[in-house]
């Protein structure tokens, strides 16, 4: 098959068996009545695409963490389904358990190339806030924009946690060939917190954190570490919505 393939879809689909056949795949999602103009602008080069995937595309259905639970029980006429993936939803599952994807969360192509450099943290120790800055350079021959993604790996001294979690993202301005821009992210306690069920509270755990800057969740370009000396209670909540049945949640 020559040429490009456009997907008008509302969620992920199986792509592994055919994705190498077309020259390019354009996911338009469900763009409405201006779809034709938008697609024509991208294919003609009038607009340089800069979108990134909001979900991971699995290799096969069985790789989806909820596949073993859906559609529920009893098998002949499902009436109830208990999802057991817990915190391991989407890319958090694929990255943590090293499950191959067809296309990862945050993935997207451009008509140009970008380099990432000069990752700096405002401090090696967290107090109330840390700022992370990164330099993005257009190394290609046409103008374009890049979506920069900030992931953080949290310490696992008290809880099971994903390998990394998206904590921020930002798009550059339209960068001309050779032009650079510095993007900054502010990291506060909310972004470091995890939910402790036994305390019914969001807590930022003491320990070592890793800031990862990437073009997707599987394309991490640079990383740096910082430390949090003591636990921080971010928010205590009510147990009013606690599950009424035991859930055998997935563990790493």
LUMLUM-920640 format. One line per 10 residues: number of its first residue (from 1); their letters; for each residue z negated, y, x of N, C-alpha, C. Coordinates in Angstrom, 3 decimals, padded with zeros to 6 digits, always signed. Example, Ala and Ser with C-alpha at 12.3 -4.5 7.8 and 13.67 -1.06 7.14 Angstrom:
BEGIN
1> AS> -007.800:-005.690:+013.190:-007.800:-004.500:+012.300:-007.800:-003.300:+013.200  -007.080:-002.250:+012.850:-007.140:-001.060:+013.670:-007.870:+000.030:+012.900
***
This chain:
BEGIN
1> XXXXXXXXXX> +000.000:-001.192:+000.855:+000.000:+000.000:+000.000:+000.000:+001.239:+000.889  +000.951:+002.151:+000.680:+000.999:+003.377:+001.438:+000.560:+004.542:+000.564  +000.102:+005.603:+001.224:-000.323:+006.771:+000.483:-001.806:+006.764:+000.210  -002.227:+007.610:-000.721:-003.640:+007.785:-001.007:-003.976:+007.203:-002.369  -005.270:+007.004:-002.576:-005.760:+006.467:-003.841:-006.869:+007.376:-004.352  -006.761:+007.795:-005.606:-007.779:+008.660:-006.203:-008.628:+007.848:-007.173  -009.943:+007.996:-007.043:-010.879:+007.303:-007.922:-011.542:+008.302:-008.868  -011.318:+008.125:-010.167:-012.055:+008.872:-011.185:-013.124:+007.939:-011.719  -014.322:+008.008:-011.163:-015.391:+007.071:-011.486:-016.685:+007.835:-011.738  -017.631:+007.154:-012.377:-018.919:+007.780:-012.654:-020.053:+007.192:-011.848
11> XXXXXXXXXX> -019.741:+006.210:-010.989:-020.755:+005.553:-010.155:-020.059:+004.715:-009.103  -020.820:+003.958:-008.349:-020.235:+003.185:-007.270:-019.417:+002.025:-007.824  -018.383:+001.628:-007.066:-017.539:+000.486:-007.407:-017.341:-000.352:-006.147  -016.842:-001.560:-006.320:-016.535:-002.425:-005.171:-015.294:-001.891:-004.463  -015.400:-001.638:-003.164:-014.273:-001.098:-002.392:-013.902:-001.959:-001.188  -014.789:-002.871:-000.808:-014.617:-003.604:+000.447:-013.330:-004.411:+000.489  -012.939:-005.017:-000.619:-011.793:-005.931:-000.626:-010.448:-005.217:-000.535  -010.396:-003.898:-000.774:-009.105:-003.208:-000.805:-009.070:-001.878:-000.045  -010.185:-001.417:+000.505:-010.243:-000.055:+001.055:-009.339:+000.162:+002.260  -008.922:-000.907:+002.945:-008.047:-000.751:+004.106:-006.577:-000.694:+003.724
21> XXXXXXXXXX> -006.243:-000.858:+002.453:-004.841:-000.837:+002.024:-004.260:+000.574:+001.926  -004.906:+001.510:+001.243:-004.356:+002.875:+001.185:-004.625:+003.631:+002.485  -003.848:+004.687:+002.696:-004.070:+005.543:+003.867:-005.339:+006.374:+003.722  -005.674:+006.719:+002.499:-006.862:+007.535:+002.262:-007.344:+007.301:+000.841  -008.640:+007.508:+000.639:-009.252:+007.393:-000.681:-009.908:+008.730:-001.004  -009.562:+009.275:-002.159:-010.173:+010.514:-002.629:-010.989:+010.199:-003.874  -012.292:+010.412:-003.798:-013.146:+010.213:-004.965:-013.293:+011.547:-005.679  -012.706:+011.620:-006.859:-012.770:+012.848:-007.649:-013.916:+012.813:-008.643  -014.568:+011.663:-008.769:-015.616:+011.449:-009.757:-015.047:+011.721:-011.153  -015.648:+012.597:-011.949:-015.144:+012.917:-013.294:-014.963:+014.432:-013.386
31> XXXXXXXXXX> -013.879:+014.950:-012.817:-013.752:+016.393:-012.573:-013.299:+017.236:-013.749  -012.865:+016.636:-014.856:-012.471:+017.446:-016.005:-011.053:+017.973:-015.914  -010.754:+019.017:-016.692:-009.373:+019.458:-016.884:-008.754:+020.115:-015.653  -009.554:+020.534:-014.682:-008.997:+021.132:-013.466:-008.810:+020.103:-012.350  -008.906:+018.813:-012.690:-008.780:+017.760:-011.678:-007.454:+017.845:-010.933  -006.361:+018.042:-011.667:-005.043:+018.076:-011.027:-004.932:+019.162:-009.983  -005.391:+020.364:-010.327:-005.321:+021.474:-009.371:-006.212:+021.217:-008.161  -007.422:+020.684:-008.416:-008.356:+020.440:-007.316:-007.815:+019.390:-006.350  -007.282:+018.303:-006.908:-006.733:+017.236:-006.059:-005.513:+017.732:-005.290  -004.640:+018.494:-005.954:-003.452:+019.025:-005.283:-003.840:+019.933:-004.120
41> XXXXXXXXXX> -004.876:+020.760:-004.297:-005.323:+021.654:-003.223:-005.795:+020.862:-002.009  -006.482:+019.746:-002.248:-006.994:+018.939:-001.144:-005.860:+018.200:-000.432  -004.965:+017.573:-001.217:-003.887:+016.788:-000.609:-002.875:+017.660:+000.131  -002.683:+018.886:-000.347:-001.736:+019.791:+000.307:-002.331:+020.470:+001.527  -003.657:+020.377:+001.684:-004.316:+021.039:+002.802:-004.724:+022.463:+002.511  -004.506:+022.932:+001.266:-004.946:+024.282:+000.916:-006.455:+024.387:+001.015  -007.143:+023.302:+000.661:-008.591:+023.222:+000.773:-008.939:+022.056:+001.689  -009.858:+022.274:+002.606:-010.338:+021.202:+003.490:-011.545:+020.554:+002.818  -011.480:+019.270:+002.459:-012.606:+018.647:+001.752:-013.878:+018.633:+002.589  -015.017:+018.797:+001.908:-016.303:+018.790:+002.620:-017.385:+018.070:+001.822
51> XXXXXXXXXX> -016.993:+017.347:+000.779:-017.973:+016.640:-000.027:-018.524:+015.409:+000.675  -019.732:+015.024:+000.346:-020.372:+013.825:+000.894:-020.853:+012.937:-000.254  -020.889:+011.636:-000.019:-021.262:+010.682:-001.058:-022.739:+010.817:-001.442  -023.048:+010.864:-002.748:-024.429:+010.928:-003.200:-025.049:+009.550:-003.409  -024.316:+008.499:-003.043:-024.822:+007.133:-003.209:-024.150:+006.237:-002.183  -024.815:+005.148:-001.813:-024.228:+004.151:-000.920:-023.348:+003.206:-001.728  -022.188:+002.859:-001.190:-021.299:+001.890:-001.829:-021.557:+000.529:-001.191  -022.101:-000.431:-001.940:-022.430:-001.736:-001.356:-021.181:-002.560:-001.071  -021.319:-003.515:-000.168:-020.220:-004.435:+000.116:-019.965:-005.325:-001.093  -021.024:-005.806:-001.700:-020.904:-006.654:-002.897:-022.106:-006.411:-003.798
61> XXXXXXXXXX> -021.955:-006.796:-005.056:-022.999:-006.530:-006.045:-024.337:-007.143:-005.638  -024.307:-008.336:-005.071:-025.549:-009.023:-004.703:-026.351:-008.263:-003.655  -025.731:-007.297:-002.964:-026.434:-006.496:-001.964:-027.274:-005.392:-002.593  -027.069:-005.107:-003.858:-027.849:-004.074:-004.543:-029.259:-004.613:-004.776  -030.307:-003.892:-004.386:-031.664:-004.451:-004.450:-032.136:-004.823:-005.854  -031.589:-004.189:-006.884:-032.006:-004.506:-008.249:-031.207:-005.653:-008.856  -030.241:-006.197:-008.120:-029.367:-007.226:-008.679:-030.140:-008.474:-009.101  -031.199:-008.802:-008.365:-031.943:-010.024:-008.695:-032.804:-009.848:-009.943  -033.040:-008.606:-010.373:-033.862:-008.349:-011.560:-033.043:-008.137:-012.832  -031.869:-007.551:-012.696:-031.042:-007.221:-013.854:-030.195:-008.423:-014.263
71> XXXXXXXXXX> -029.981:-008.707:-015.556:-030.332:-007.882:-016.721:-031.685:-008.190:-017.330  -032.480:-009.091:-016.735:-033.823:-009.318:-017.230:-034.042:-010.707:-017.796  -035.091:-010.849:-018.567:-035.473:-012.140:-019.133:-035.693:-012.008:-020.643  -035.538:-013.099:-021.387:-035.014:-014.395:-020.951:-033.515:-014.314:-020.647  -033.035:-015.204:-019.805:-031.672:-015.115:-019.303:-030.627:-015.162:-020.414  -030.877:-015.963:-021.474:-029.869:-016.128:-022.524:-029.786:-014.907:-023.433  -030.886:-014.123:-023.500:-030.902:-012.919:-024.325:-031.952:-011.962:-023.762  -031.606:-011.247:-022.699:-032.590:-010.401:-022.005:-033.222:-009.362:-022.922  -034.537:-009.306:-022.869:-035.294:-008.332:-023.651:-036.135:-007.415:-022.770  -036.394:-007.836:-021.546:-037.239:-007.053:-020.648:-036.752:-007.227:-019.216
81> XXXXXXXXXX> -036.764:-006.151:-018.469:-036.414:-006.216:-017.048:-037.467:-005.444:-016.256  -037.981:-006.065:-015.199:-038.958:-005.436:-014.314:-038.298:-005.246:-012.947  -038.041:-004.016:-012.601:-037.393:-003.726:-011.324:-038.430:-003.758:-010.208  -038.104:-004.462:-009.139:-039.076:-004.717:-008.075:-038.740:-004.032:-006.752  -037.689:-003.206:-006.715:-037.317:-002.611:-005.425:-038.295:-001.530:-004.979  -039.132:-001.023:-005.902:-040.133:-000.031:-005.500:-039.506:+001.183:-004.860  -039.935:+001.510:-003.636:-039.410:+002.681:-002.931:-038.051:+002.427:-002.298  -037.626:+001.169:-002.266:-036.391:+000.827:-001.557:-035.190:+000.898:-002.492  -034.854:+002.115:-002.888:-033.724:+002.381:-003.774:-032.597:+002.999:-002.957  -031.368:+002.554:-003.198:-030.212:+003.148:-002.530:-030.252:+002.990:-001.023
91> XXXXXXXXXX> -029.914:+004.068:-000.313:-029.837:+004.011:+001.148:-031.164:+003.623:+001.786  -032.274:+003.894:+001.115:-033.584:+003.534:+001.671:-033.687:+002.018:+001.863  -033.044:+001.276:+000.958:-033.025:-000.183:+001.078:-032.045:-000.623:+002.158  -030.807:-000.161:+002.089:-029.782:-000.618:+003.031:-030.170:-000.313:+004.478  -030.690:+000.889:+004.722:-031.060:+001.258:+006.092:-032.283:+000.489:+006.592  -033.282:+000.332:+005.743:-034.526:-000.318:+006.162:-034.326:-001.797:+006.433  -033.528:-002.461:+005.608:-033.336:-003.906:+005.745:-032.032:-004.265:+006.451  -031.383:-003.255:+007.041:-030.157:-003.466:+007.827:-029.084:-004.215:+007.041  -028.880:-003.777:+005.791:-027.840:-004.358:+004.940:-026.573:-003.514:+005.076  -025.476:-004.146:+005.435:-024.215:-003.436:+005.639:-023.727:-002.811:+004.336
101> XXXXXXXXXX> -023.161:-001.618:+004.426:-022.561:-000.965:+003.268:-021.063:-000.794:+003.496  -020.341:-000.602:+002.398:-018.919:-000.281:+002.509:-018.750:+001.173:+002.914  -019.496:+002.051:+002.245:-019.575:+003.462:+002.618:-021.023:+003.905:+002.431  -021.613:+004.563:+003.420:-023.028:+004.923:+003.318:-023.265:+006.236:+002.586  -024.478:+006.401:+002.105:-024.934:+007.647:+001.515:-024.688:+008.797:+002.487  -024.131:+009.900:+001.988:-023.894:+011.066:+002.833:-022.577:+011.067:+003.564  -021.756:+010.015:+003.380:-020.484:+009.895:+004.102:-019.410:+010.773:+003.475  -018.537:+011.327:+004.308:-017.407:+012.103:+003.808:-016.516:+012.543:+004.958  -015.215:+012.608:+004.695:-014.247:+012.980:+005.731:-013.782:+014.424:+005.574  -013.202:+014.927:+006.654:-012.684:+016.285:+006.710:-011.374:+016.260:+007.487
111> XXXXXXXXXX> -010.616:+017.324:+007.396:-009.398:+017.437:+008.202:-009.695:+017.967:+009.602  -010.957:+018.183:+009.904:-011.357:+018.612:+011.238:-012.559:+017.801:+011.683  -013.044:+018.054:+012.890:-014.187:+017.323:+013.446:-015.282:+018.307:+013.824  -016.531:+017.854:+013.652:-017.681:+018.699:+013.963:-018.581:+018.015:+014.975  -019.136:+018.806:+015.877:-020.128:+018.284:+016.815:-021.486:+018.886:+016.489  -022.535:+018.127:+016.822:-023.919:+018.539:+016.578:-024.602:+018.697:+017.937  -025.311:+019.779:+018.139:-025.987:+019.993:+019.428:-027.210:+020.877:+019.240  -028.029:+020.919:+020.287:-029.157:+021.854:+020.381:-030.150:+021.727:+019.225  -030.596:+020.503:+018.963:-031.652:+020.323:+017.964:-032.970:+020.819:+018.542  -033.617:+021.712:+017.830:-034.893:+022.264:+018.277:-035.906:+022.248:+017.148
121> XXXXXXXXXX> -037.148:+021.885:+017.479:-038.269:+021.983:+016.551:-039.148:+023.132:+017.001  -039.686:+023.859:+016.031:-040.495:+025.036:+016.370:-041.809:+024.664:+017.034  -042.260:+023.415:+016.855:-043.508:+022.975:+017.467:-043.525:+021.450:+017.548  -044.187:+020.887:+018.574:-044.332:+019.435:+018.639:-045.472:+018.922:+017.774  -046.252:+019.854:+017.184:-047.388:+019.474:+016.347:-047.287:+020.183:+015.002  -047.505:+019.431:+013.939:-047.399:+019.996:+012.598:-048.730:+020.620:+012.175  -048.647:+021.836:+011.656:-049.821:+022.479:+011.070:-049.535:+022.730:+009.597  -048.858:+023.824:+009.304:-048.503:+024.104:+007.911:-047.017:+023.935:+007.651  -046.234:+024.123:+008.694:-044.786:+024.052:+008.546:-044.134:+023.944:+009.921  -043.000:+023.271:+009.955:-042.188:+023.191:+011.166:-040.762:+023.564:+010.792
131> XXXXXXXXXX> -040.092:+024.271:+011.682:-038.685:+024.614:+011.450:-037.818:+023.821:+012.416  -036.761:+023.207:+011.887:-035.796:+022.474:+012.704:-034.471:+023.224:+012.654  -033.862:+023.436:+013.807:-032.573:+024.122:+013.855:-031.564:+023.268:+014.613  -030.302:+023.351:+014.209:-029.238:+022.542:+014.805:-027.961:+023.376:+014.871  -027.217:+023.213:+015.956:-025.961:+023.946:+016.131:-024.790:+023.045:+015.747  -023.918:+023.539:+014.844:-022.745:+022.800:+014.388:-021.501:+023.537:+014.879  -020.585:+022.805:+015.507:-019.362:+023.400:+016.057:-018.138:+022.699:+015.505  -017.150:+023.485:+015.082:-015.872:+022.937:+014.634:-015.012:+022.669:+015.861  -014.827:+021.400:+016.197:-014.059:+021.017:+017.375:-012.596:+020.711:+017.068  -012.200:+020.852:+015.800:-010.844:+020.513:+015.409:-009.890:+021.689:+015.454
141> XXXXXXXXXX> -008.785:+021.544:+014.711:-007.715:+022.544:+014.758:-007.557:+023.309:+013.449  -008.362:+022.969:+012.428:-008.294:+023.696:+011.155:-009.700:+024.102:+010.733  -009.780:+025.118:+009.908:-011.074:+025.590:+009.420:-011.686:+024.565:+008.467  -013.011:+024.490:+008.468:-013.672:+023.537:+007.582:-015.162:+023.790:+007.490  -015.800:+023.099:+006.552:-017.246:+023.173:+006.356:-017.846:+021.789:+006.526  -019.076:+021.753:+007.018:-019.774:+020.489:+007.230:-021.104:+020.509:+006.480  -021.431:+019.380:+005.827:-022.728:+019.214:+005.179:-023.663:+018.519:+006.165  -024.670:+019.235:+006.611:-025.631:+018.743:+007.596:-026.822:+018.149:+006.853  -027.244:+016.958:+007.266:-028.306:+016.247:+006.543:-029.521:+016.023:+007.450  -030.692:+016.311:+006.898:-031.940:+016.127:+007.629:-032.713:+014.958:+007.023
151> XXXXXXXXXX> -032.971:+013.954:+007.838:-033.764:+012.797:+007.441:-035.051:+012.788:+008.256  -036.101:+012.194:+007.697:-037.361:+012.074:+008.420:-037.858:+010.636:+008.313  -038.259:+010.078:+009.441:-038.930:+008.778:+009.471:-040.430:+009.035:+009.506  -041.150:+008.413:+008.561:-042.587:+008.645:+008.420:-043.385:+007.544:+009.098  -044.608:+007.841:+009.553:-045.454:+006.798:+010.168:-045.847:+005.740:+009.150  -045.910:+004.478:+009.582:-046.212:+003.366:+008.680:-047.597:+002.783:+008.936  -048.532:+003.614:+009.334:-049.860:+003.098:+009.666:-050.677:+002.709:+008.440  -050.275:+003.178:+007.245:-051.050:+002.875:+006.036:-050.201:+002.287:+004.911  -048.937:+002.677:+004.838:-048.068:+002.243:+003.751:-046.757:+001.693:+004.281  -046.124:+000.832:+003.466:-044.723:+000.481:+003.697:-043.885:+001.720:+003.425
161> XXXXXXXXXX> -042.928:+002.022:+004.299:-042.099:+003.200:+004.101:-040.658:+002.905:+004.519  -039.700:+003.604:+003.913:-038.302:+003.412:+004.308:-038.070:+003.811:+005.756  -036.963:+003.323:+006.318:-036.638:+003.654:+007.708:-036.480:+005.162:+007.886  -035.902:+005.831:+006.894:-035.802:+007.281:+006.885:-035.546:+007.737:+005.456  -035.861:+008.991:+005.199:-035.641:+009.577:+003.887:-034.992:+010.939:+004.037  -034.035:+011.246:+003.157:-033.401:+012.559:+003.162:-034.424:+013.602:+002.728  -034.586:+014.645:+003.543:-035.556:+015.701:+003.218:-034.918:+017.082:+003.132  -033.627:+017.163:+003.430:-032.951:+018.449:+003.325:-031.484:+018.317:+003.686  -030.677:+019.231:+003.173:-029.263:+019.273:+003.554:-028.763:+020.693:+003.354  -027.709:+021.051:+004.091:-027.147:+022.391:+003.994:-025.687:+022.343:+004.424
171> XXXXXXXXXX> -024.882:+023.202:+003.820:-023.462:+023.283:+004.174:-023.226:+024.526:+005.022  -022.448:+024.375:+006.068:-022.106:+025.522:+006.912:-021.165:+026.467:+006.158  -020.991:+027.628:+006.683:-019.929:+028.514:+006.201:-018.584:+027.923:+006.629  -017.495:+028.525:+006.240:-016.180:+028.063:+006.678:-016.031:+028.385:+008.154  -016.085:+027.346:+008.972:-016.023:+027.520:+010.423:-014.578:+027.422:+010.911  -014.145:+028.427:+011.626:-012.818:+028.396:+012.236:-012.827:+027.467:+013.457  -011.666:+026.991:+013.901:-011.637:+026.131:+015.097:-012.375:+026.771:+016.267  -013.312:+026.034:+016.844:-014.093:+026.531:+017.967:-015.316:+027.328:+017.575  -015.482:+027.654:+016.311:-016.613:+028.463:+015.865:-017.849:+027.589:+015.633  -019.021:+028.168:+015.854:-020.293:+027.455:+015.683:-021.199:+028.198:+014.718
181> XXXXXXXXXX> -022.149:+027.466:+014.174:-023.175:+028.051:+013.319:-024.464:+027.274:+013.507  -025.588:+027.973:+013.539:-026.896:+027.331:+013.617:-027.482:+027.219:+012.219  -027.837:+025.990:+011.852:-028.436:+025.697:+010.552:-029.927:+025.422:+010.767  -030.768:+025.987:+009.890:-032.217:+025.795:+010.014:-032.790:+025.163:+008.754  -033.778:+024.309:+008.952:-034.498:+023.661:+007.857:-035.988:+023.919:+008.033  -036.680:+024.213:+006.937:-038.128:+024.346:+006.973:-038.748:+023.057:+006.426  -039.658:+022.475:+007.173:-040.309:+021.221:+006.806:-041.775:+021.511:+006.515  -042.203:+021.217:+005.266:-043.601:+021.449:+004.915:-044.277:+020.141:+004.543  -045.521:+020.236:+004.116:-046.301:+019.034:+003.837:-045.724:+018.172:+002.733  -045.124:+018.796:+001.719:-044.518:+018.034:+000.626:-043.489:+017.041:+001.146
191> XXXXXXXXXX> -042.707:+017.471:+002.118:-041.627:+016.628:+002.641:-042.147:+015.488:+003.520  -043.399:+015.557:+003.901:-043.990:+014.505:+004.732:-044.838:+013.533:+003.917  -045.014:+013.818:+002.642:-045.980:+013.049:+001.856:-045.401:+011.761:+001.292  -046.287:+010.804:+001.075:-045.984:+009.536:+000.407:-047.037:+009.318:-000.666  -046.688:+008.541:-001.678:-047.620:+008.317:-002.772:-048.528:+007.137:-002.473  -049.850:+007.380:-002.472:-050.852:+006.347:-002.269:-051.373:+005.914:-003.639  -050.968:+004.725:-004.070:-051.317:+004.275:-005.420:-052.815:+004.166:-005.626  -053.540:+003.633:-004.621:-054.972:+003.414:-004.801:-055.754:+004.720:-004.913  -055.188:+005.805:-004.381:-055.829:+007.117:-004.476:-055.168:+007.994:-005.530  -054.059:+007.507:-006.093:-053.294:+008.269:-007.076:-053.022:+009.685:-006.555
201> XXXXXXXXXX> -052.490:+009.737:-005.332:-052.286:+011.040:-004.702:-051.122:+010.988:-003.721  -050.502:+012.158:-003.558:-049.481:+012.343:-002.528:-050.177:+012.825:-001.262  -049.975:+012.080:-000.180:-050.668:+012.367:+001.081:-049.672:+012.333:+002.237  -049.766:+013.323:+003.102:-049.026:+013.310:+004.356:-049.908:+012.604:+005.381  -049.477:+011.429:+005.812:-050.292:+010.613:+006.707:-050.241:+011.116:+008.146  -051.363:+011.044:+008.811:-051.411:+011.387:+010.225:-050.534:+010.420:+011.013  -049.923:+010.917:+012.081:-049.110:+010.049:+012.914:-047.870:+010.742:+013.425  -046.949:+009.943:+013.947:-045.717:+010.455:+014.554:-044.578:+010.446:+013.546  -043.896:+011.578:+013.427:-042.743:+011.738:+012.543:-041.495:+011.962:+013.386  -040.363:+011.447:+012.914:-039.097:+011.638:+013.611:-038.126:+012.395:+012.720
211> XXXXXXXXXX> -037.667:+013.536:+013.203:-036.643:+014.317:+012.516:-035.284:+013.828:+012.990  -034.425:+013.471:+012.036:-033.094:+012.966:+012.362:-032.042:+013.844:+011.672  -031.090:+014.329:+012.432:-030.004:+015.150:+011.891:-028.722:+014.343:+011.955  -028.018:+014.237:+010.810:-026.828:+013.406:+010.805:-025.742:+013.891:+009.867  -024.567:+013.239:+009.995:-023.434:+013.489:+009.112:-023.454:+012.533:+007.928  -024.286:+011.494:+008.003:-024.570:+010.575:+006.898:-025.848:+009.849:+007.267  -026.340:+008.995:+006.364:-027.582:+008.272:+006.672:-027.367:+007.224:+007.758  -026.109:+006.862:+008.022:-025.805:+005.893:+009.075:-025.151:+006.550:+010.289  -025.026:+007.860:+010.265:-024.396:+008.588:+011.375:-025.342:+009.689:+011.834  -026.446:+009.244:+012.426:-027.454:+010.184:+012.924:-027.014:+010.673:+014.309
221> XXXXXXXXXX> -026.925:+011.976:+014.467:-026.411:+012.545:+015.716:-027.519:+012.895:+016.715  -028.636:+013.445:+016.209:-029.709:+013.882:+017.097:-031.054:+013.646:+016.427  -032.098:+013.484:+017.238:-033.439:+013.288:+016.684:-034.494:+013.843:+017.625  -035.623:+014.231:+017.043:-036.790:+014.678:+017.812:-038.040:+014.306:+017.035  -039.159:+014.207:+017.754:-040.426:+013.781:+017.153:-041.445:+014.917:+017.136  -042.351:+014.826:+016.169:-043.523:+015.697:+016.158:-044.696:+014.910:+015.600  -045.907:+015.433:+015.799:-047.118:+014.716:+015.387:-047.932:+015.505:+014.375  -048.540:+014.761:+013.467:-049.508:+015.313:+012.519:-050.852:+014.688:+012.838  -051.835:+015.530:+013.187:-053.103:+015.015:+013.685:-053.938:+014.362:+012.598  -054.057:+015.005:+011.438:-054.924:+014.506:+010.367:-054.160:+014.402:+009.050
231> XXXXXXXXXX> -054.627:+013.502:+008.193:-054.039:+013.374:+006.859:-054.143:+014.696:+006.108  -053.130:+014.961:+005.263:-053.147:+016.148:+004.413:-052.983:+015.702:+002.963  -053.942:+016.039:+002.118:-053.827:+015.766:+000.695:-052.913:+016.823:+000.084  -051.763:+016.377:-000.414:-050.797:+017.316:-000.983:-051.054:+017.539:-002.462  -051.239:+016.437:-003.206:-051.475:+016.562:-004.649:-052.099:+015.289:-005.195  -053.147:+015.432:-005.965:-053.754:+014.306:-006.680:-053.243:+014.322:-008.111  -052.928:+013.141:-008.651:-052.350:+013.054:-009.996:-053.126:+012.059:-010.849  -052.810:+012.040:-012.136:-053.478:+011.153:-013.076:-052.874:+009.758:-013.026  -053.666:+008.753:-013.384:-053.184:+007.385:-013.468:-052.736:+007.019:-014.887  -052.448:+007.996:-015.710:-052.105:+007.763:-017.116:-050.880:+006.884:-017.283
241> XXXXXXXXXX> -049.953:+006.947:-016.353:-048.711:+006.184:-016.470:-048.690:+004.985:-015.536  -049.839:+004.475:-015.175:-049.892:+003.287:-014.324:-049.252:+002.109:-015.045  -048.512:+001.226:-014.314:-047.867:+000.070:-014.956:-048.880:-000.814:-015.669  -048.501:-001.353:-016.833:-049.372:-002.219:-017.601:-049.186:-003.691:-017.251  -048.179:-003.974:-016.422:-047.946:-005.341:-015.942:-047.858:-005.286:-014.421  -048.166:-006.385:-013.782:-048.098:-006.454:-012.330:-046.645:-006.489:-011.881  -046.326:-005.658:-010.890:-044.968:-005.609:-010.362:-045.006:-006.109:-008.919  -044.218:-007.114:-008.645:-044.144:-007.675:-007.299:-043.155:-006.849:-006.483  -043.620:-005.700:-005.999:-042.733:-004.777:-005.326:-042.279:-005.297:-003.969  -041.036:-004.978:-003.648:-040.441:-005.354:-002.370:-041.214:-004.743:-001.214
251> XX> -041.428:-005.523:-000.165:-042.103:-005.043:+001.026:-041.185:-005.191:+002.241  -041.402:-004.334:+003.215:-040.618:-004.407:+004.444:-041.307:-005.378:+005.385
***
